[in-house]
Amino acid sequence: MGEVIGQLLPTAVGVALSPLPIVGVILMLLSAKARVNGPAFLIGWLAGLAIVVGLIVAFVDPDRLNKDGGDPTTLDGLLHLVLGILLLLLAVKQWKSRPNKGEEAKMPSWMAKMQDASPIFAVGMGAFLSGLNPKNLIFDIAAGAAIAAGSLTSSQQIVAAL
């Protein structure tokens, strides 16, 4: 189980240091409904992560990711390679869509809504930013695959996912 936790640390750091949710939380905590929306956002965040990682763990066959000796298979290597390429493509897309020199970046509409958000909106944004945000989705898939490949018991999988 320690090996799986070690494999999960880089993805956990990548998800935790994602700037969009950090900005969203700051905007929400500065709003009038911070006491209600903060916990609602956290519930959505955890639910989004749990759904994506849980689906990957449930539907990925650990035997296809591990050889008999526990070493990664070609499929596991290809999965990590594809996820890495997707992250590079996402970085290139974001770099090309940045504002030109002297232009001011437009604030996304969801950030403007965070000031007056309802608890339902906060739950939805938490789930979206943790589970469906393209960068986090790639990290979530990698985490789910690492947990699935770890040949852990169900309780160990839950602990690793937390």
ABEGO torsion letter per residue (X at the ends): XAAAAAAAAAAAAAAAABAAAAAAAAAAAABAAAAAAAAAAAAAAAAAAAAAAAAAAAABBAAAABBAAGBBBAAAAAAAAAAAAAAAAAAAAAAAABBBBGBBBBBBAAAAAAAABBAAAAAAAAAAAAAABAAAAAAAAAAAAAAAAAGBBAAAAAAAAX
